[in-house]
Amino acid sequence: MGILQRSLGVIALAVLFVYGSPALASDDRARQPLADDFVIAIHGGGGVRKRDKMTKELEAAYRAALRQSLQAGYDILVAGGDSIAAVEAAVIVLEDSPLFNAGKGSSFNREGIHELDASIMDGRTANAGAVGVVQGVKNPITLARKIMEDTPHVMMAGEGARQFARSAGLELVAPHYFWTERKWKSLQRRLQQGTEYGRKPRQASIRDSGSSAWGTVGAVARDRYGNLAAATSTGGREGKLPGRIGDSPIIGAGTYAHNDTLAASSTGLGEYVIRVVSTKLMSDLMAFKGYSAQQAVKASMQRVVDMGGGVGVIAVDKGGEVVMRYSGRGMYRGFVREDGEFVTGIYEN
Amino acid sequence: MGILQRSLGVIALAVLFVYGSPALASDDRARQPLADDFVIAIHGGGGVRKRDKMTKELEAAYRAALRQSLQAGYDILVAGGDSIAAVEAAVIVLEDSPLFNAGKGSSFNREGIHELDASIMDGRTANAGAVGVVQGVKNPITLARKIMEDTPHVMMAGEGARQFARSAGLELVAPHYFWTERKWKSLQRRLQQGTEYGRKPRQASIRDSGSSAWGTVGAVARDRYGNLAAATSTGGREGKLPGRIGDSPIIGAGTYAHNDTLAASSTGLGEYVIRVVSTKLMSDLMAFKGYSAQQAVKASMQRVVDMGGGVGVIAVDKGGEVVMRYSGRGMYRGFVREDGEFVTGIYEN
């Protein structure tokens, strides 16, 4: 790690824990990371419950799950592991929880089936792996990593992706594994109301969508070697058409990582994020316009919001600055650095 | 169309017909487009046959197919039609030809199945549609457009995409429709040689791949109203794993269009193009660094080449400048403007 980079790490790197509001207002808190500090940040989706529907017990459960996810990443990073392993481990915990719209807790599509999307990217090598609309795979993020590491491909989808998961020895599960009462009831309400989808992208704004419509989980990390990585996983938009792929498995949309700029993971209505090529836009704003990670995330999110979409983002830059920002009422989120101080959040504090 | 835009159109806009070489050398020819000139450019893939395997009869057939594709787009544009309709029409002709790796002439995957990818993007609205690994749909580009216009989604894949195609009334075909002797023999050779795929992306360089490995078709256009559009369609990489999705249906990778910058369509080893987020990078280089379309295409392609991938690109910018560039031995290509002078090319002239 060069002197310059080290200095930047010490001088510039605030933890920017940006609390969103509809106007994307910010309220930054700063502290100094160590020079070779590692950091992992996670999100459990921007589609949080309304405050009046959040009990204390439920909030405690969410925070415990976020904490457990951070711990999984922390354990890897503190032992000198790579950022790519840390983000995978953190996402696996969120996929295995019924609380988030990914893995176990995934939303149903309009036919009552779970089709899962995920991707992972290594900022050191620009290697990437992604999976779309895969059924019956317990941990899509692990499948995405396997595609990255054990095939010549970046992205696989559908039945072929499941076949590959089987041949790679990944854990397969029956459809009932993904059945949760909350998601099932939510789908029934949506189908009754006829709000499973609008006819056009612009009609499917966040206003039409319940909280379960745009959950996603993700993790970004910087390891001790300065390498960045990002991972995103989702059950996708509730009531989606069979075969629909969102932004989560699209490199440059839901997930992007490059050591020269940032690692970022999005949550939101994926159709807008895809069209903005949102996370790649962040990286390019940093590379070509000299934006900070915070400025880049804000500018990219504004484009999604201007189109009518809701969006949340977590990002970490090469110096370890963390950005967590959302346009809705909250975002399940958290981060931890080398000091082991675990921070989790849901609403504006 | 504003005065400024009009002036830019007249002053700046050369036809940049860039002949590629391994070093991406350029040999530009310029002429002045009309102020409200329309233009459509197409490619039939960068994986062209070696010169000594190209007979006069075969070359004539390729040029005739390219001409027919351009004519389909031209007819729409000259009648005052939109760029989005023109690129779809041009790509349909290439999909229906057995000569190119898209639609009818698609490569087989390693199991002898055809799984097709396509996408389309409207630079005026940033609306986009994409389809991955769909089987049995005669014209994937039309399916991509249907997804854009008649669903709230951008991307669909696999069986769900086929179901939607059926419900939308698109023409479905049996597997034998896509069977061509040339592609079948090529797959057999590849399977015998064990070169159907390398273990890792970086080992799967263009050097390992025969000409049929990376064919793709695409079209970009600027209509009389200054609106840009891009479309890309492919059978994907020969010998690919079932379920593999390449760059063609990824918005920002194989296809991108925005009225403020350019419309671009890529051909090449998609795994590299995805990781570079190649066409979005071009757009951002123009928007944030002031690059011309030619400079932006060149810089983005260089990143793909530096990773070891082969790539070809066609692009048109808001003023009607056309860029056609490739890193391999040639690219099936062509363009036509309002004056009706049809230009087609395969190798360096």
Interface residues (C-beta under 8 A of the other chain):
Chain A: E115 A126 N127 A128 A130 G132 V133 E149 D150 T151 P152 H153 V154 M155 M156 A157 G158 E159 G160 A161 R162 Q163 F164 Y197 G198 R199 K200 P201 Q203 A204 K240 L241 P242 G243 R244 I245 G246 I250 I251 G252 A253 Y256 G270 E271 I274 R275 V276 V277 K280 L281 D284 L285 F288 K289 M307
Chain B: E115 A126 N127 A128 A130 G132 V133 E149 D150 T151 P152 H153 V154 M155 M156 A157 G158 E159 G160 A161 R162 Q163 F164 Y197 G198 R199 K200 P201 Q203 A204 K240 L241 P242 G243 R244 I245 G246 I250 I251 G252 A253 Y256 G270 E271 I274 R275 V276 V277 K280 L281 D284 L285 F288 K289 M307
